[in-house]
């Protein structure tokens, strides 16, 4: 995906793991990346894809979306919050299933900053599994 970078090799490896991320999540991420590039001329940086249950507990995670490969975090530019919030609103209008969440106060205890938490529902995540079974 053009204009997409990764915080570390771990996120890059996870992104490349075929069949892990559901198709809708990839489509929503492509929309986010394109909007950020068009409006801000900035590449989007993936900061989290997968977490083990232990990692999730360790940072105080409140849901298992990353553990289930149903979420991806994208870094936000804190100097462009007005534009980033406008992008978030547009994404939530287009994709109304709880995607493009952006917390107002970052969870500093696990070293992250403001970010888009893009996720899909469990049903949308399961669609990936049924598609994979049909094609094998």
N, CA, C and O atoms as a GROMACS GRO file, in nm:
protein
  544
    1UNK      N    1   0.085  -0.117   0.000
    1UNK     CA    2   0.000   0.000   0.000
    1UNK      C    3   0.090   0.124   0.000
    1UNK      O    4   0.178   0.139   0.085
    2UNK      N    5   0.067   0.211  -0.096
    2UNK     CA    6   0.148   0.332  -0.108
    2UNK      C    7   0.124   0.425   0.010
    2UNK      O    8   0.012   0.434   0.061
    3UNK      N    9   0.227   0.494   0.053
    3UNK     CA   10   0.222   0.593   0.162
    3UNK      C   11   0.201   0.529   0.299
    3UNK      O   12   0.153   0.595   0.392
    4UNK      N   13   0.237   0.402   0.313
    4UNK     CA   14   0.225   0.333   0.441
    4UNK      C   15   0.364   0.287   0.485
    4UNK      O   16   0.437   0.225   0.408
    5UNK      N   17   0.399   0.320   0.610
    5UNK     CA   18   0.526   0.276   0.668
    5UNK      C   19   0.495   0.202   0.798
    5UNK      O   20   0.380   0.196   0.842
    6UNK      N   21   0.599   0.147   0.858
    6UNK     CA   22   0.582   0.068   0.979
    6UNK      C   23   0.678   0.116   1.086
    6UNK      O   24   0.792   0.153   1.057
    7UNK      N   25   0.632   0.117   1.211
    7UNK     CA   26   0.712   0.160   1.324
    7UNK      C   27   0.836   0.073   1.338
    7UNK      O   28   0.944   0.122   1.370
    8UNK      N   29   0.821  -0.056   1.314
    8UNK     CA   30   0.934  -0.148   1.329
    8UNK      C   31   0.919  -0.265   1.233
    8UNK      O   32   0.818  -0.278   1.163
    9UNK      N   33   1.020  -0.349   1.231
    9UNK     CA   34   1.015  -0.469   1.147
    9UNK      C   35   0.902  -0.562   1.190
    9UNK      O   36   0.845  -0.633   1.108
   10UNK      N   37   0.869  -0.561   1.319
   10UNK     CA   38   0.760  -0.648   1.367
   10UNK      C   39   0.629  -0.616   1.294
   10UNK      O   40   0.564  -0.706   1.242
   11UNK      N   41   0.592  -0.488   1.291
   11UNK     CA   42   0.467  -0.451   1.224
   11UNK      C   43   0.474  -0.482   1.074
   11UNK      O   44   0.374  -0.522   1.014
   12UNK      N   45   0.590  -0.462   1.015
   12UNK     CA   46   0.605  -0.493   0.872
   12UNK      C   47   0.588  -0.642   0.845
   12UNK      O   48   0.524  -0.680   0.747
   13UNK      N   49   0.644  -0.727   0.932
   13UNK     CA   50   0.627  -0.872   0.918
   13UNK      C   51   0.480  -0.912   0.935
   13UNK      O   52   0.426  -0.992   0.859
   14UNK      N   53   0.416  -0.854   1.038
   14UNK     CA   54   0.274  -0.887   1.063
   14UNK      C   55   0.187  -0.846   0.945
   14UNK      O   56   0.095  -0.919   0.908
   15UNK      N   57   0.215  -0.730   0.886
   15UNK     CA   58   0.138  -0.683   0.770
   15UNK      C   59   0.151  -0.781   0.654
   15UNK      O   60   0.056  -0.803   0.579
   16UNK      N   61   0.268  -0.838   0.640
   16UNK     CA   62   0.296  -0.928   0.527
   16UNK      C   63   0.241  -1.069   0.547
   16UNK      O   64   0.244  -1.150   0.454
   17UNK      N   65   0.192  -1.100   0.666
   17UNK     CA   66   0.141  -1.235   0.693
   17UNK      C   67   0.007  -1.255   0.623
   17UNK      O   68  -0.096  -1.204   0.667
   18UNK      N   69   0.011  -1.328   0.516
   18UNK     CA   70  -0.108  -1.348   0.433
   18UNK      C   71  -0.222  -1.415   0.510
   18UNK      O   72  -0.201  -1.513   0.582
   19UNK      N   73  -0.341  -1.360   0.494
   19UNK     CA   74  -0.460  -1.420   0.552
   19UNK      C   75  -0.488  -1.381   0.697
   19UNK      O   76  -0.588  -1.428   0.753
   20UNK      N   77  -0.407  -1.298   0.758
   20UNK     CA   78  -0.430  -1.261   0.898
   20UNK      C   79  -0.529  -1.146   0.911
   20UNK      O   80  -0.623  -1.154   0.990
   21UNK      N   81  -0.510  -1.039   0.835
   21UNK     CA   82  -0.599  -0.923   0.841
   21UNK      C   83  -0.718  -0.943   0.748
   21UNK      O   84  -0.702  -0.988   0.635
   22UNK      N   85  -0.836  -0.909   0.796
   22UNK     CA   86  -0.954  -0.928   0.710
   22UNK      C   87  -0.958  -0.820   0.601
   22UNK      O   88  -0.906  -0.710   0.620
   23UNK      N   89  -1.019  -0.852   0.488
   23UNK     CA   90  -1.020  -0.760   0.375
   23UNK      C   91  -1.081  -0.623   0.407
   23UNK      O   92  -1.030  -0.521   0.360
   24UNK      N   93  -1.188  -0.619   0.486
   24UNK     CA   94  -1.249  -0.488   0.515
   24UNK      C   95  -1.154  -0.399   0.592
   24UNK      O   96  -1.148  -0.279   0.566
   25UNK      N   97  -1.078  -0.454   0.685
   25UNK     CA   98  -0.983  -0.374   0.761
   25UNK      C   99  -0.880  -0.312   0.667
   25UNK      O  100  -0.843  -0.196   0.683
   26UNK      N  101  -0.834  -0.388   0.571
   26UNK     CA  102  -0.736  -0.337   0.475
   26UNK      C  103  -0.797  -0.226   0.390
   26UNK      O  104  -0.729  -0.127   0.360
   27UNK      N  105  -0.924  -0.240   0.351
   27UNK     CA  106  -0.991  -0.137   0.271
   27UNK      C  107  -1.006  -0.008   0.352
   27UNK      O  108  -0.980   0.101   0.300
   28UNK      N  109  -1.047  -0.020   0.478
   28UNK     CA  110  -1.063   0.099   0.563
   28UNK      C  111  -0.927   0.166   0.585
   28UNK      O  112  -0.917   0.288   0.581
   29UNK      N  113  -0.823   0.087   0.608
   29UNK     CA  114  -0.689   0.143   0.624
   29UNK      C  115  -0.643   0.215   0.498
   29UNK      O  116  -0.582   0.322   0.507
   30UNK      N  117  -0.672   0.158   0.383
   30UNK     CA  118  -0.635   0.224   0.258
   30UNK      C  119  -0.703   0.360   0.246
   30UNK      O  120  -0.644   0.456   0.199
   31UNK      N  121  -0.829   0.366   0.288
   31UNK     CA  122  -0.903   0.492   0.287
   31UNK      C  123  -0.836   0.593   0.379
   31UNK      O  124  -0.816   0.709   0.340
   32UNK      N  125  -0.801   0.552   0.500
   32UNK     CA  126  -0.734   0.640   0.595
   32UNK      C  127  -0.601   0.689   0.540
   32UNK      O  128  -0.572   0.809   0.545
   33UNK      N  129  -0.521   0.598   0.490
   33UNK     CA  130  -0.388   0.633   0.437
   33UNK      C  131  -0.400   0.733   0.323
   33UNK      O  132  -0.325   0.830   0.317
   34UNK      N  133  -0.494   0.709   0.233
   34UNK     CA  134  -0.514   0.799   0.119
   34UNK      C  135  -0.560   0.938   0.165
   34UNK      O  136  -0.511   1.039   0.115
   35UNK      N  137  -0.654   0.942   0.260
   35UNK     CA  138  -0.701   1.072   0.310
   35UNK      C  139  -0.587   1.149   0.378
   35UNK      O  140  -0.574   1.269   0.358
   36UNK      N  141  -0.505   1.080   0.458
   36UNK     CA  142  -0.394   1.148   0.526
   36UNK      C  143  -0.293   1.199   0.423
   36UNK      O  144  -0.238   1.308   0.439
   37UNK      N  145  -0.267   1.121   0.318
   37UNK     CA  146  -0.173   1.165   0.216
   37UNK      C  147  -0.229   1.285   0.139
   37UNK      O  148  -0.157   1.381   0.114
   38UNK      N  149  -0.356   1.279   0.102
   38UNK     CA  150  -0.418   1.386   0.025
   38UNK      C  151  -0.422   1.517   0.104
   38UNK      O  152  -0.390   1.624   0.051
   39UNK      N  153  -0.460   1.509   0.231
   39UNK     CA  154  -0.479   1.630   0.310
   39UNK      C  155  -0.352   1.679   0.381
   39UNK      O  156  -0.334   1.799   0.399
   40UNK      N  157  -0.266   1.588   0.421
   40UNK     CA  158  -0.149   1.626   0.500
   40UNK      C  159  -0.016   1.604   0.428
   40UNK      O  160   0.088   1.654   0.472
   41UNK      N  161  -0.020   1.530   0.319
   41UNK     CA  162   0.103   1.492   0.247
   41UNK      C  163   0.199   1.419   0.342
   41UNK      O  164   0.320   1.441   0.338
   42UNK      N  165   0.143   1.333   0.427
   42UNK     CA  166   0.222   1.254   0.520
   42UNK      C  167   0.197   1.106   0.499
   42UNK      O  168   0.084   1.062   0.478
   43UNK      N  169   0.306   1.030   0.506
   43UNK     CA  170   0.289   0.885   0.508
   43UNK      C  171   0.227   0.845   0.641
   43UNK      O  172   0.247   0.912   0.742
   44UNK      N  173   0.153   0.736   0.641
   44UNK     CA  174   0.092   0.684   0.763
   44UNK      C  175   0.182   0.576   0.821
   44UNK      O  176   0.235   0.492   0.748
   45UNK      N  177   0.199   0.579   0.953
   45UNK     CA  178   0.288   0.486   1.022
   45UNK      C  179   0.205   0.390   1.107
   45UNK      O  180   0.134   0.432   1.198
   46UNK      N  181   0.216   0.262   1.076
   46UNK     CA  182   0.150   0.158   1.154
   46UNK      C  183   0.232   0.138   1.281
   46UNK      O  184   0.352   0.110   1.275
   47UNK      N  185   0.165   0.152   1.397
   47UNK     CA  186   0.235   0.136   1.524
   47UNK      C  187   0.198   0.007   1.596
   47UNK      O  188   0.269  -0.035   1.687
   48UNK      N  189   0.086  -0.056   1.557
   48UNK     CA  190   0.049  -0.183   1.619
   48UNK      C  191  -0.048  -0.258   1.529
   48UNK      O  192  -0.143  -0.201   1.475
   49UNK      N  193  -0.022  -0.388   1.513
   49UNK     CA  194  -0.116  -0.476   1.444
   49UNK      C  195  -0.158  -0.586   1.540
   49UNK      O  196  -0.273  -0.591   1.582
   50UNK      N  197  -0.066  -0.674   1.574
   50UNK     CA  198  -0.100  -0.788   1.659
   50UNK      C  199  -0.037  -0.773   1.797
   50UNK      O  200   0.075  -0.723   1.812
   51UNK      N  201  -0.112  -0.817   1.898
   51UNK     CA  202  -0.059  -0.829   2.034
   51UNK      C  203  -0.100  -0.965   2.088
   51UNK      O  204  -0.212  -1.010   2.062
   52UNK      N  205  -0.013  -1.028   2.161
   52UNK     CA  206  -0.052  -1.150   2.233
   52UNK      C  207  -0.143  -1.108   2.348
   52UNK      O  208  -0.146  -0.990   2.385
   53UNK      N  209  -0.216  -1.203   2.405
   53UNK     CA  210  -0.302  -1.171   2.520
   53UNK      C  211  -0.217  -1.120   2.636
   53UNK      O  212  -0.260  -1.030   2.708
   54UNK      N  213  -0.098  -1.176   2.654
   54UNK     CA  214  -0.010  -1.131   2.762
   54UNK      C  215   0.036  -0.986   2.739
   54UNK      O  216   0.036  -0.906   2.832
   55UNK      N  217   0.075  -0.953   2.616
   55UNK     CA  218   0.115  -0.815   2.585
   55UNK      C  219  -0.003  -0.720   2.609
   55UNK      O  220   0.014  -0.612   2.664
   56UNK      N  221  -0.120  -0.762   2.566
   56UNK     CA  222  -0.239  -0.678   2.582
   56UNK      C  223  -0.267  -0.650   2.730
   56UNK      O  224  -0.294  -0.536   2.768
   57UNK      N  225  -0.261  -0.755   2.812
   57UNK     CA  226  -0.280  -0.736   2.957
   57UNK      C  227  -0.173  -0.645   3.014
   57UNK      O  228  -0.202  -0.560   3.099
   58UNK      N  229  -0.051  -0.662   2.968
   58UNK     CA  230   0.062  -0.585   3.019
   58UNK      C  231   0.050  -0.435   2.996
   58UNK      O  232   0.103  -0.356   3.075
   59UNK      N  233  -0.018  -0.395   2.890
   59UNK     CA  234  -0.034  -0.252   2.864
   59UNK      C  235  -0.171  -0.200   2.907
   59UNK      O  236  -0.205  -0.084   2.883
   60UNK      N  237  -0.249  -0.288   2.970
   60UNK     CA  238  -0.382  -0.245   3.017
   60UNK      C  239  -0.485  -0.242   2.907
   60UNK      O  240  -0.582  -0.166   2.915
   61UNK      N  241  -0.467  -0.323   2.803
   61UNK     CA  242  -0.564  -0.328   2.693
   61UNK      C  243  -0.702  -0.366   2.743
   61UNK      O  244  -0.716  -0.454   2.828
   62UNK      N  245  -0.804  -0.299   2.690
   62UNK     CA  246  -0.941  -0.322   2.736
   62UNK      C  247  -1.022  -0.408   2.640
   62UNK      O  248  -1.135  -0.446   2.672
   63UNK      N  249  -0.967  -0.438   2.525
   63UNK     CA  250  -1.036  -0.528   2.432
   63UNK      C  251  -0.931  -0.619   2.367
   63UNK      O  252  -0.811  -0.598   2.382
   64UNK      N  253  -0.978  -0.718   2.296
   64UNK     CA  254  -0.887  -0.814   2.233
   64UNK      C  255  -0.876  -0.795   2.082
   64UNK      O  256  -0.837  -0.887   2.011
   65UNK      N  257  -0.911  -0.677   2.033
   65UNK     CA  258  -0.913  -0.657   1.887
   65UNK      C  259  -0.776  -0.683   1.824
   65UNK      O  260  -0.768  -0.743   1.716
   66UNK      N  261  -0.670  -0.638   1.888
   66UNK     CA  262  -0.536  -0.663   1.832
   66UNK      C  263  -0.498  -0.810   1.844
   66UNK      O  264  -0.430  -0.864   1.757
   67UNK      N  265  -0.542  -0.875   1.951
   67UNK     CA  266  -0.512  -1.018   1.972
   67UNK      C  267  -0.582  -1.103   1.866
   67UNK      O  268  -0.536  -1.213   1.833
   68UNK      N  269  -0.692  -1.053   1.813
   68UNK     CA  270  -0.771  -1.126   1.714
   68UNK      C  271  -0.745  -1.076   1.571
   68UNK      O  272  -0.820  -1.112   1.480
   69UNK      N  273  -0.643  -0.996   1.551
   69UNK     CA  274  -0.607  -0.943   1.419
   69UNK      C  275  -0.719  -0.858   1.360
   69UNK      O  276  -0.736  -0.855   1.238
   70UNK      N  277  -0.797  -0.789   1.444
   70UNK     CA  278  -0.910  -0.709   1.397
   70UNK      C  279  -0.886  -0.560   1.410
   70UNK      O  280  -0.980  -0.482   1.393
   71UNK      N  281  -0.764  -0.518   1.439
   71UNK     CA  282  -0.736  -0.376   1.457
   71UNK      C  283  -0.594  -0.342   1.415
   71UNK      O  284  -0.503  -0.425   1.422
   72UNK      N  285  -0.578  -0.218   1.373
   72UNK     CA  286  -0.447  -0.164   1.339
   72UNK      C  287  -0.442  -0.022   1.392
   72UNK      O  288  -0.539   0.053   1.379
   73UNK      N  289  -0.330   0.016   1.453
   73UNK     CA  290  -0.312   0.153   1.502
   73UNK      C  291  -0.223   0.229   1.404
   73UNK      O  292  -0.123   0.178   1.354
   74UNK      N  293  -0.264   0.354   1.378
   74UNK     CA  294  -0.189   0.443   1.290
   74UNK      C  295  -0.156   0.570   1.369
   74UNK      O  296  -0.244   0.627   1.433
   75UNK      N  297  -0.032   0.613   1.364
   75UNK     CA  298   0.013   0.732   1.437
   75UNK      C  299  -0.060   0.857   1.385
   75UNK      O  300  -0.086   0.871   1.265
   76UNK      N  301  -0.090   0.948   1.478
   76UNK     CA  302  -0.153   1.077   1.448
   76UNK      C  303  -0.047   1.186   1.462
   76UNK      O  304   0.039   1.179   1.550
   77UNK      N  305  -0.054   1.287   1.376
   77UNK     CA  306   0.035   1.403   1.387
   77UNK      C  307  -0.027   1.502   1.485
   77UNK      O  308  -0.127   1.565   1.452
   78UNK      N  309   0.031   1.517   1.604
   78UNK     CA  310  -0.030   1.606   1.704
   78UNK      C  311  -0.030   1.753   1.664
   78UNK      O  312  -0.101   1.832   1.725
   79UNK      N  313   0.049   1.790   1.564
   79UNK     CA  314   0.048   1.929   1.519
   79UNK      C  315  -0.063   1.955   1.417
   79UNK      O  316  -0.086   2.069   1.378
   80UNK      N  317  -0.132   1.849   1.376
   80UNK     CA  318  -0.238   1.860   1.276
   80UNK      C  319  -0.370   1.802   1.327
   80UNK      O  320  -0.444   1.740   1.250
   81UNK      N  321  -0.399   1.821   1.456
   81UNK     CA  322  -0.517   1.756   1.515
   81UNK      C  323  -0.648   1.796   1.449
   81UNK      O  324  -0.738   1.713   1.438
   82UNK      N  325  -0.661   1.920   1.406
   82UNK     CA  326  -0.785   1.961   1.341
   82UNK      C  327  -0.810   1.879   1.215
   82UNK      O  328  -0.922   1.832   1.192
   83UNK      N  329  -0.708   1.863   1.134
   83UNK     CA  330  -0.722   1.784   1.011
   83UNK      C  331  -0.740   1.636   1.045
   83UNK      O  332  -0.824   1.569   0.985
   84UNK      N  333  -0.663   1.586   1.141
   84UNK     CA  334  -0.676   1.445   1.180
   84UNK      C  335  -0.817   1.416   1.232
   84UNK      O  336  -0.873   1.310   1.202
   85UNK      N  337  -0.875   1.507   1.308
   85UNK     CA  338  -1.011   1.487   1.358
   85UNK      C  339  -1.112   1.490   1.244
   85UNK      O  340  -1.208   1.413   1.245
   86UNK      N  341  -1.091   1.576   1.146
   86UNK     CA  342  -1.179   1.580   1.030
   86UNK      C  343  -1.172   1.448   0.952
   86UNK      O  344  -1.274   1.398   0.905
   87UNK      N  345  -1.053   1.393   0.939
   87UNK     CA  346  -1.036   1.263   0.874
   87UNK      C  347  -1.111   1.156   0.952
   87UNK      O  348  -1.181   1.074   0.895
   88UNK      N  349  -1.096   1.158   1.084
   88UNK     CA  350  -1.165   1.061   1.170
   88UNK      C  351  -1.316   1.069   1.151
   88UNK      O  352  -1.383   0.966   1.138
   89UNK      N  353  -1.371   1.190   1.150
   89UNK     CA  354  -1.515   1.207   1.132
   89UNK      C  355  -1.559   1.150   0.997
   89UNK      O  356  -1.659   1.079   0.988
   90UNK      N  357  -1.484   1.182   0.892
   90UNK     CA  358  -1.519   1.132   0.758
   90UNK      C  359  -1.513   0.980   0.753
   90UNK      O  360  -1.600   0.916   0.692
   91UNK      N  361  -1.412   0.921   0.815
   91UNK     CA  362  -1.402   0.775   0.816
   91UNK      C  363  -1.516   0.712   0.893
   91UNK      O  364  -1.574   0.612   0.849
   92UNK      N  365  -1.550   0.768   1.008
   92UNK     CA  366  -1.660   0.712   1.087
   92UNK      C  367  -1.794   0.726   1.017
   92UNK      O  368  -1.882   0.642   1.035
   93UNK      N  369  -1.811   0.830   0.936
   93UNK     CA  370  -1.934   0.842   0.857
   93UNK      C  371  -1.938   0.738   0.746
   93UNK      O  372  -2.043   0.679   0.720
   94UNK      N  373  -1.826   0.714   0.684
   94UNK     CA  374  -1.822   0.618   0.573
   94UNK      C  375  -1.822   0.474   0.621
   94UNK      O  376  -1.883   0.388   0.558
   95UNK      N  377  -1.755   0.447   0.732
   95UNK     CA  378  -1.740   0.312   0.786
   95UNK      C  379  -1.795   0.310   0.928
   95UNK      O  380  -1.716   0.318   1.023
   96UNK      N  381  -1.924   0.300   0.948
   96UNK     CA  382  -1.985   0.320   1.082
   96UNK      C  383  -1.981   0.200   1.175
   96UNK      O  384  -2.069   0.188   1.260
   97UNK      N  385  -1.884   0.112   1.163
   97UNK     CA  386  -1.882  -0.006   1.250
   97UNK      C  387  -1.777   0.006   1.359
   97UNK      O  388  -1.713  -0.093   1.396
   98UNK      N  389  -1.759   0.125   1.412
   98UNK     CA  390  -1.666   0.143   1.523
   98UNK      C  391  -1.522   0.158   1.481
   98UNK      O  392  -1.432   0.132   1.560
   99UNK      N  393  -1.498   0.201   1.359
   99UNK     CA  394  -1.360   0.216   1.313
   99UNK      C  395  -1.312   0.359   1.336
   99UNK      O  396  -1.390   0.449   1.369
  100UNK      N  397  -1.184   0.376   1.318
  100UNK     CA  398  -1.120   0.508   1.323
  100UNK      C  399  -1.141   0.578   1.455
  100UNK      O  400  -1.165   0.699   1.458
  101UNK      N  401  -1.133   0.505   1.564
  101UNK     CA  402  -1.141   0.568   1.695
  101UNK      C  403  -1.009   0.639   1.722
  101UNK      O  404  -0.902   0.590   1.685
  102UNK      N  405  -1.017   0.752   1.784
  102UNK     CA  406  -0.893   0.823   1.820
  102UNK      C  407  -0.911   0.878   1.961
  102UNK      O  408  -0.986   0.974   1.980
  103UNK      N  409  -0.845   0.820   2.059
  103UNK     CA  410  -0.863   0.868   2.196
  103UNK      C  411  -0.811   1.010   2.213
  103UNK      O  412  -0.712   1.050   2.151
  104UNK      N  413  -0.880   1.087   2.298
  104UNK     CA  414  -0.836   1.224   2.323
  104UNK      C  415  -0.714   1.226   2.414
  104UNK      O  416  -0.625   1.310   2.398
  105UNK      N  417  -0.708   1.133   2.507
  105UNK     CA  418  -0.594   1.127   2.600
  105UNK      C  419  -0.520   0.996   2.573
  105UNK      O  420  -0.576   0.888   2.592
  106UNK      N  421  -0.395   1.005   2.528
  106UNK     CA  422  -0.324   0.881   2.494
  106UNK      C  423  -0.290   0.801   2.619
  106UNK      O  424  -0.265   0.858   2.725
  107UNK      N  425  -0.289   0.668   2.607
  107UNK     CA  426  -0.248   0.583   2.718
  107UNK      C  427  -0.096   0.584   2.731
  107UNK      O  428  -0.028   0.495   2.681
  108UNK      N  429  -0.044   0.686   2.797
  108UNK     CA  430   0.101   0.706   2.802
  108UNK      C  431   0.176   0.594   2.872
  108UNK      O  432   0.296   0.576   2.850
  109UNK      N  433   0.106   0.517   2.957
  109UNK     CA  434   0.174   0.413   3.032
  109UNK      C  435   0.231   0.302   2.943
  109UNK      O  436   0.319   0.229   2.988
  110UNK      N  437   0.183   0.289   2.820
  110UNK     CA  438   0.245   0.188   2.733
  110UNK      C  439   0.317   0.251   2.614
  110UNK      O  440   0.341   0.185   2.513
  111UNK      N  441   0.350   0.377   2.629
  111UNK     CA  442   0.442   0.439   2.534
  111UNK      C  443   0.383   0.480   2.402
  111UNK      O  444   0.457   0.503   2.307
  112UNK      N  445   0.252   0.489   2.392
  112UNK     CA  446   0.195   0.532   2.266
  112UNK      C  447   0.151   0.677   2.276
  112UNK      O  448   0.142   0.733   2.385
  113UNK      N  449   0.125   0.736   2.164
  113UNK     CA  450   0.072   0.871   2.158
  113UNK      C  451  -0.064   0.863   2.091
  113UNK      O  452  -0.116   0.754   2.068
  114UNK      N  453  -0.121   0.978   2.061
  114UNK     CA  454  -0.250   0.977   1.992
  114UNK      C  455  -0.240   0.893   1.866
  114UNK      O  456  -0.141   0.898   1.793
  115UNK      N  457  -0.345   0.815   1.841
  115UNK     CA  458  -0.342   0.728   1.724
  115UNK      C  459  -0.484   0.697   1.679
  115UNK      O  460  -0.579   0.706   1.756
  116UNK      N  461  -0.496   0.660   1.552
  116UNK     CA  462  -0.619   0.602   1.502
  116UNK      C  463  -0.617   0.455   1.542
  116UNK      O  464  -0.519   0.384   1.517
  117UNK      N  465  -0.723   0.410   1.603
  117UNK     CA  466  -0.740   0.267   1.631
  117UNK      C  467  -0.848   0.222   1.533
  117UNK      O  468  -0.967   0.240   1.558
  118UNK      N  469  -0.806   0.163   1.424
  118UNK     CA  470  -0.899   0.120   1.320
  118UNK      C  471  -0.931  -0.026   1.344
  118UNK      O  472  -0.841  -0.110   1.352
  119UNK      N  473  -1.060  -0.057   1.357
  119UNK     CA  474  -1.097  -0.194   1.387
  119UNK      C  475  -1.220  -0.234   1.306
  119UNK      O  476  -1.293  -0.151   1.253
  120UNK      N  477  -1.241  -0.365   1.301
  120UNK     CA  478  -1.363  -0.420   1.242
  120UNK      C  479  -1.431  -0.505   1.348
  120UNK      O  480  -1.370  -0.544   1.448
  121UNK      N  481  -1.557  -0.534   1.324
  121UNK     CA  482  -1.634  -0.613   1.419
  121UNK      C  483  -1.589  -0.759   1.415
  121UNK      O  484  -1.519  -0.801   1.323
  122UNK      N  485  -1.631  -0.835   1.514
  122UNK     CA  486  -1.597  -0.979   1.515
  122UNK      C  487  -1.654  -1.048   1.391
  122UNK      O  488  -1.587  -1.132   1.331
  123UNK      N  489  -1.777  -1.013   1.353
  123UNK     CA  490  -1.836  -1.075   1.234
  123UNK      C  491  -1.755  -1.044   1.110
  123UNK      O  492  -1.733  -1.132   1.026
  124UNK      N  493  -1.708  -0.920   1.097
  124UNK     CA  494  -1.625  -0.885   0.981
  124UNK      C  495  -1.492  -0.958   0.987
  124UNK      O  496  -1.437  -0.996   0.884
  125UNK      N  497  -1.439  -0.978   1.106
  125UNK     CA  498  -1.315  -1.054   1.122
  125UNK      C  499  -1.334  -1.201   1.088
  125UNK      O  500  -1.245  -1.263   1.031
  126UNK      N  501  -1.451  -1.256   1.123
  126UNK     CA  502  -1.480  -1.396   1.090
  126UNK      C  503  -1.496  -1.416   0.940
  126UNK      O  504  -1.467  -1.524   0.889
  127UNK      N  505  -1.542  -1.314   0.871
  127UNK     CA  506  -1.558  -1.324   0.725
  127UNK      C  507  -1.424  -1.363   0.661
  127UNK      O  508  -1.421  -1.436   0.562
  128UNK      N  509  -1.316  -1.313   0.718
  128UNK     CA  510  -1.183  -1.348   0.668
  128UNK      C  511  -1.160  -1.498   0.679
  128UNK      O  512  -1.104  -1.560   0.588
  129UNK      N  513  -1.203  -1.556   0.790
  129UNK     CA  514  -1.181  -1.700   0.811
  129UNK      C  515  -1.263  -1.783   0.713
  129UNK      O  516  -1.211  -1.879   0.656
  130UNK      N  517  -1.389  -1.746   0.692
  130UNK     CA  518  -1.471  -1.825   0.600
  130UNK      C  519  -1.421  -1.811   0.457
  130UNK      O  520  -1.424  -1.908   0.381
  131UNK      N  521  -1.376  -1.694   0.419
  131UNK     CA  522  -1.320  -1.675   0.283
  131UNK      C  523  -1.198  -1.761   0.266
  131UNK      O  524  -1.179  -1.824   0.162
  132UNK      N  525  -1.114  -1.765   0.367
  132UNK     CA  526  -0.990  -1.843   0.358
  132UNK      C  527  -1.022  -1.991   0.342
  132UNK      O  528  -0.955  -2.059   0.264
  133UNK      N  529  -1.121  -2.044   0.413
  133UNK     CA  530  -1.156  -2.185   0.402
  133UNK      C  531  -1.208  -2.218   0.264
  133UNK      O  532  -1.179  -2.325   0.210
  134UNK      N  533  -1.285  -2.126   0.205
  134UNK     CA  534  -1.342  -2.152   0.073
  134UNK      C  535  -1.237  -2.158  -0.036
  134UNK      O  536  -1.255  -2.227  -0.136
  135UNK      N  537  -1.127  -2.084  -0.017
  135UNK     CA  538  -1.027  -2.078  -0.122
  135UNK      C  539  -0.918  -2.183  -0.110
  135UNK      O  540  -0.834  -2.196  -0.199
  136UNK      N  541  -0.919  -2.258  -0.001
  136UNK     CA  542  -0.813  -2.359   0.014
  136UNK      C  543  -0.859  -2.497  -0.027
  136UNK      O  544  -0.781  -2.592  -0.020
   0.00000   0.00000   0.00000
